[in-house]
């Protein structure tokens, strides 16, 4: 019983730690997860944005 609880918690933790792929919904503060690219294109006044490639500077 203890092992199955531990395994469930471990799998849940791994799922939360996974990065979001490009095109996935995100927020700049990371509440929905972190983008694999490290860039969330969230524009005002939208409550969320999408993961993508940062624009060239």
Buried (B, 14 or more C-beta within 10 A) or exposed (E): EEEEEEEEEEEEEEEEEEEBEEEBBBBBEEEBBBBEBEBBBBEEEEEEBBBBEEEEE
